[in-house]
Amino acid sequence: MNNTINMLLVGVGGQGTILASRIIASVAQSRGMSVKLSEVHGMAQRGGSVVTYLRMGEKIFSPLIERGQADIILAFEQLEAWRSLPFLKEEGTVVVNSQVIYPVPVILGDKKYPPEILSRLKKNTSRVLEVDAPALAQKAGNDRTVNVALLGVLAREMEFDKEDWEKALENIIPEKVLEPNLKAFQYGYGEG
């Protein structure tokens, strides 16, 4: 495994980005890695942007990731993927939910949602994995498992064992909603 993995998780308030970052951190820590994360979620309760900087490796001293240094961007919404693209390394990977969530200025008619974000991402990035995470969550039986379905796709891209991910889910997700979350993870992982 690389010495350090730099990852940005980006989305909109209420999508479960912070929970997802804690699951990833748990997996890394279970493998003996040092983990630092920093969450920025100012107006998240009103549908604003949520960004988590997550760094893991042998010795990590700061959670912050400079522009052009992220190995992976895990994007829970298309526009947030586009906004965070300057942080991605040239050879980095974007895992992006195909879901569109209109920000307040678009809903109010003050701004327009940028067209064709996914095709723009593909033109400007070496590796984009597009995921219809809401469909996977629905298939798992719980629409609120979109974040975990995305983690399933991410898990295939990382050098952690699938069992480590499942154990982290079991330790962090409340038991009453664990089953659909495990299913969503499986669907994202590609075994569904």
Contacts in CASP RR format, 6 or more apart in sequence:
PFRMAT RR
TARGET T0000
AUTHOR 0000-0000-0000
METHOD contacts of the structure
MODEL  1
MNNTINMLLVGVGGQGTILASRIIASVAQSRGMSVKLSEVHGMAQRGGSV
VTYLRMGEKIFSPLIERGQADIILAFEQLEAWRSLPFLKEEGTVVVNSQV
IYPVPVILGDKKYPPEILSRLKKNTSRVLEVDAPALAQKAGNDRTVNVAL
LGVLAREMEFDKEDWEKALENIIPEKVLEPNLKAFQYGYGEG
1 159 0 8 1.000
2 57 0 8 1.000
2 71 0 8 1.000
3 57 0 8 1.000
3 58 0 8 1.000
4 55 0 8 1.000
4 56 0 8 1.000
4 57 0 8 1.000
4 58 0 8 1.000
4 60 0 8 1.000
5 28 0 8 1.000
5 55 0 8 1.000
5 56 0 8 1.000
5 57 0 8 1.000
5 71 0 8 1.000
5 72 0 8 1.000
5 158 0 8 1.000
6 53 0 8 1.000
6 54 0 8 1.000
6 55 0 8 1.000
6 65 0 8 1.000
6 69 0 8 1.000
6 70 0 8 1.000
6 71 0 8 1.000
6 72 0 8 1.000
6 89 0 8 1.000
7 24 0 8 1.000
7 53 0 8 1.000
7 54 0 8 1.000
7 55 0 8 1.000
7 56 0 8 1.000
7 65 0 8 1.000
7 70 0 8 1.000
7 71 0 8 1.000
7 72 0 8 1.000
7 73 0 8 1.000
7 74 0 8 1.000
8 51 0 8 1.000
8 52 0 8 1.000
8 53 0 8 1.000
8 54 0 8 1.000
8 65 0 8 1.000
8 70 0 8 1.000
8 72 0 8 1.000
8 73 0 8 1.000
8 74 0 8 1.000
8 84 0 8 1.000
8 87 0 8 1.000
8 88 0 8 1.000
9 17 0 8 1.000
9 20 0 8 1.000
9 21 0 8 1.000
9 24 0 8 1.000
9 50 0 8 1.000
9 51 0 8 1.000
9 52 0 8 1.000
9 54 0 8 1.000
9 73 0 8 1.000
9 74 0 8 1.000
9 75 0 8 1.000
9 76 0 8 1.000
10 17 0 8 1.000
10 49 0 8 1.000
10 50 0 8 1.000
10 51 0 8 1.000
10 52 0 8 1.000
10 73 0 8 1.000
10 74 0 8 1.000
10 75 0 8 1.000
10 76 0 8 1.000
10 77 0 8 1.000
10 80 0 8 1.000
10 81 0 8 1.000
10 83 0 8 1.000
10 84 0 8 1.000
11 17 0 8 1.000
11 49 0 8 1.000
11 50 0 8 1.000
11 51 0 8 1.000
11 75 0 8 1.000
11 76 0 8 1.000
11 77 0 8 1.000
11 80 0 8 1.000
12 44 0 8 1.000
12 47 0 8 1.000
12 48 0 8 1.000
12 49 0 8 1.000
12 50 0 8 1.000
12 76 0 8 1.000
12 77 0 8 1.000
12 80 0 8 1.000
12 101 0 8 1.000
12 103 0 8 1.000
13 41 0 8 1.000
13 44 0 8 1.000
13 45 0 8 1.000
13 47 0 8 1.000
13 48 0 8 1.000
13 49 0 8 1.000
13 50 0 8 1.000
14 44 0 8 1.000
14 47 0 8 1.000
14 50 0 8 1.000
15 50 0 8 1.000
15 76 0 8 1.000
15 77 0 8 1.000
15 101 0 8 1.000
15 146 0 8 1.000
15 147 0 8 1.000
16 50 0 8 1.000
16 76 0 8 1.000
16 146 0 8 1.000
16 147 0 8 1.000
17 50 0 8 1.000
17 52 0 8 1.000
17 76 0 8 1.000
17 147 0 8 1.000
18 39 0 8 1.000
18 41 0 8 1.000
18 50 0 8 1.000
18 52 0 8 1.000
19 147 0 8 1.000
19 172 0 8 1.000
20 74 0 8 1.000
20 76 0 8 1.000
20 147 0 8 1.000
20 148 0 8 1.000
20 150 0 8 1.000
20 151 0 8 1.000
21 37 0 8 1.000
21 39 0 8 1.000
21 52 0 8 1.000
21 54 0 8 1.000
22 37 0 8 1.000
22 172 0 8 1.000
23 148 0 8 1.000
23 151 0 8 1.000
23 165 0 8 1.000
23 168 0 8 1.000
23 169 0 8 1.000
23 172 0 8 1.000
24 54 0 8 1.000
24 56 0 8 1.000
24 151 0 8 1.000
24 154 0 8 1.000
25 35 0 8 1.000
25 37 0 8 1.000
25 54 0 8 1.000
25 56 0 8 1.000
26 168 0 8 1.000
26 171 0 8 1.000
26 172 0 8 1.000
27 160 0 8 1.000
27 164 0 8 1.000
27 165 0 8 1.000
27 168 0 8 1.000
28 35 0 8 1.000
28 56 0 8 1.000
28 57 0 8 1.000
28 160 0 8 1.000
29 35 0 8 1.000
30 164 0 8 1.000
30 167 0 8 1.000
30 168 0 8 1.000
31 160 0 8 1.000
31 164 0 8 1.000
33 56 0 8 1.000
33 57 0 8 1.000
33 58 0 8 1.000
34 56 0 8 1.000
34 57 0 8 1.000
34 58 0 8 1.000
34 59 0 8 1.000
34 60 0 8 1.000
35 54 0 8 1.000
35 55 0 8 1.000
35 56 0 8 1.000
35 57 0 8 1.000
35 60 0 8 1.000
36 54 0 8 1.000
36 55 0 8 1.000
36 56 0 8 1.000
36 60 0 8 1.000
36 61 0 8 1.000
36 62 0 8 1.000
36 63 0 8 1.000
37 52 0 8 1.000
37 53 0 8 1.000
37 54 0 8 1.000
37 55 0 8 1.000
37 63 0 8 1.000
38 52 0 8 1.000
38 53 0 8 1.000
38 63 0 8 1.000
38 64 0 8 1.000
39 50 0 8 1.000
39 51 0 8 1.000
39 52 0 8 1.000
40 49 0 8 1.000
40 50 0 8 1.000
40 51 0 8 1.000
40 52 0 8 1.000
40 53 0 8 1.000
41 48 0 8 1.000
41 49 0 8 1.000
41 50 0 8 1.000
41 51 0 8 1.000
42 48 0 8 1.000
42 49 0 8 1.000
42 50 0 8 1.000
43 49 0 8 1.000
44 50 0 8 1.000
46 104 0 8 1.000
47 101 0 8 1.000
47 103 0 8 1.000
47 104 0 8 1.000
48 103 0 8 1.000
48 104 0 8 1.000
49 80 0 8 1.000
49 83 0 8 1.000
51 84 0 8 1.000
53 63 0 8 1.000
53 64 0 8 1.000
53 65 0 8 1.000
54 63 0 8 1.000
55 62 0 8 1.000
55 63 0 8 1.000
55 65 0 8 1.000
65 87 0 8 1.000
66 87 0 8 1.000
67 86 0 8 1.000
67 87 0 8 1.000
68 86 0 8 1.000
68 87 0 8 1.000
68 88 0 8 1.000
68 89 0 8 1.000
68 90 0 8 1.000
69 87 0 8 1.000
69 89 0 8 1.000
70 84 0 8 1.000
70 87 0 8 1.000
70 88 0 8 1.000
70 89 0 8 1.000
70 92 0 8 1.000
71 89 0 8 1.000
71 92 0 8 1.000
71 93 0 8 1.000
72 92 0 8 1.000
72 93 0 8 1.000
72 94 0 8 1.000
72 95 0 8 1.000
72 154 0 8 1.000
72 157 0 8 1.000
73 81 0 8 1.000
73 84 0 8 1.000
73 85 0 8 1.000
73 87 0 8 1.000
73 88 0 8 1.000
73 92 0 8 1.000
73 93 0 8 1.000
73 94 0 8 1.000
73 95 0 8 1.000
73 96 0 8 1.000
74 95 0 8 1.000
74 150 0 8 1.000
74 151 0 8 1.000
74 154 0 8 1.000
75 81 0 8 1.000
75 84 0 8 1.000
75 94 0 8 1.000
75 95 0 8 1.000
75 96 0 8 1.000
75 97 0 8 1.000
76 97 0 8 1.000
76 99 0 8 1.000
76 133 0 8 1.000
76 146 0 8 1.000
76 147 0 8 1.000
76 150 0 8 1.000
77 97 0 8 1.000
77 99 0 8 1.000
77 100 0 8 1.000
77 101 0 8 1.000
78 96 0 8 1.000
78 97 0 8 1.000
78 98 0 8 1.000
78 99 0 8 1.000
78 100 0 8 1.000
78 117 0 8 1.000
78 118 0 8 1.000
78 121 0 8 1.000
79 100 0 8 1.000
79 101 0 8 1.000
79 103 0 8 1.000
79 113 0 8 1.000
79 114 0 8 1.000
79 117 0 8 1.000
81 94 0 8 1.000
81 96 0 8 1.000
81 117 0 8 1.000
81 121 0 8 1.000
82 114 0 8 1.000
82 117 0 8 1.000
82 120 0 8 1.000
82 121 0 8 1.000
85 94 0 8 1.000
85 121 0 8 1.000
85 124 0 8 1.000
85 125 0 8 1.000
88 94 0 8 1.000
88 125 0 8 1.000
90 126 0 8 1.000
91 126 0 8 1.000
91 127 0 8 1.000
92 125 0 8 1.000
92 126 0 8 1.000
92 127 0 8 1.000
93 126 0 8 1.000
93 127 0 8 1.000
93 128 0 8 1.000
93 129 0 8 1.000
93 157 0 8 1.000
94 121 0 8 1.000
94 125 0 8 1.000
94 127 0 8 1.000
94 128 0 8 1.000
94 129 0 8 1.000
95 129 0 8 1.000
95 131 0 8 1.000
95 150 0 8 1.000
95 153 0 8 1.000
95 154 0 8 1.000
95 157 0 8 1.000
96 118 0 8 1.000
96 121 0 8 1.000
96 128 0 8 1.000
96 129 0 8 1.000
96 130 0 8 1.000
96 131 0 8 1.000
97 131 0 8 1.000
97 132 0 8 1.000
97 133 0 8 1.000
97 134 0 8 1.000
97 146 0 8 1.000
97 150 0 8 1.000
98 118 0 8 1.000
98 130 0 8 1.000
98 131 0 8 1.000
98 132 0 8 1.000
98 133 0 8 1.000
99 132 0 8 1.000
99 133 0 8 1.000
99 134 0 8 1.000
99 146 0 8 1.000
100 113 0 8 1.000
102 113 0 8 1.000
103 111 0 8 1.000
103 113 0 8 1.000
105 111 0 8 1.000
106 112 0 8 1.000
106 113 0 8 1.000
114 120 0 8 1.000
118 128 0 8 1.000
118 130 0 8 1.000
121 128 0 8 1.000
122 128 0 8 1.000
129 153 0 8 1.000
129 157 0 8 1.000
131 149 0 8 1.000
131 150 0 8 1.000
131 153 0 8 1.000
131 188 0 8 1.000
133 146 0 8 1.000
133 147 0 8 1.000
133 149 0 8 1.000
133 150 0 8 1.000
133 153 0 8 1.000
133 188 0 8 1.000
134 143 0 8 1.000
134 146 0 8 1.000
136 145 0 8 1.000
136 146 0 8 1.000
136 149 0 8 1.000
136 184 0 8 1.000
136 187 0 8 1.000
136 188 0 8 1.000
137 143 0 8 1.000
137 144 0 8 1.000
137 145 0 8 1.000
137 146 0 8 1.000
137 148 0 8 1.000
137 149 0 8 1.000
137 180 0 8 1.000
137 184 0 8 1.000
139 183 0 8 1.000
139 184 0 8 1.000
139 187 0 8 1.000
139 192 0 8 1.000
140 149 0 8 1.000
140 180 0 8 1.000
140 181 0 8 1.000
140 183 0 8 1.000
140 184 0 8 1.000
140 186 0 8 1.000
140 187 0 8 1.000
141 180 0 8 1.000
141 183 0 8 1.000
142 177 0 8 1.000
142 180 0 8 1.000
142 181 0 8 1.000
142 184 0 8 1.000
144 177 0 8 1.000
145 177 0 8 1.000
145 180 0 8 1.000
145 181 0 8 1.000
145 183 0 8 1.000
145 184 0 8 1.000
146 184 0 8 1.000
148 169 0 8 1.000
148 173 0 8 1.000
148 181 0 8 1.000
148 184 0 8 1.000
148 185 0 8 1.000
149 184 0 8 1.000
149 185 0 8 1.000
149 187 0 8 1.000
149 188 0 8 1.000
150 188 0 8 1.000
151 165 0 8 1.000
151 185 0 8 1.000
151 188 0 8 1.000
152 165 0 8 1.000
152 184 0 8 1.000
152 185 0 8 1.000
152 186 0 8 1.000
152 187 0 8 1.000
152 188 0 8 1.000
152 189 0 8 1.000
152 190 0 8 1.000
153 188 0 8 1.000
153 189 0 8 1.000
155 162 0 8 1.000
155 165 0 8 1.000
155 185 0 8 1.000
155 189 0 8 1.000
156 188 0 8 1.000
156 189 0 8 1.000
156 190 0 8 1.000
162 189 0 8 1.000
165 185 0 8 1.000
166 182 0 8 1.000
166 185 0 8 1.000
169 178 0 8 1.000
169 181 0 8 1.000
169 182 0 8 1.000
169 185 0 8 1.000
170 178 0 8 1.000
170 182 0 8 1.000
173 181 0 8 1.000
183 192 0 8 1.000
186 192 0 8 1.000
END
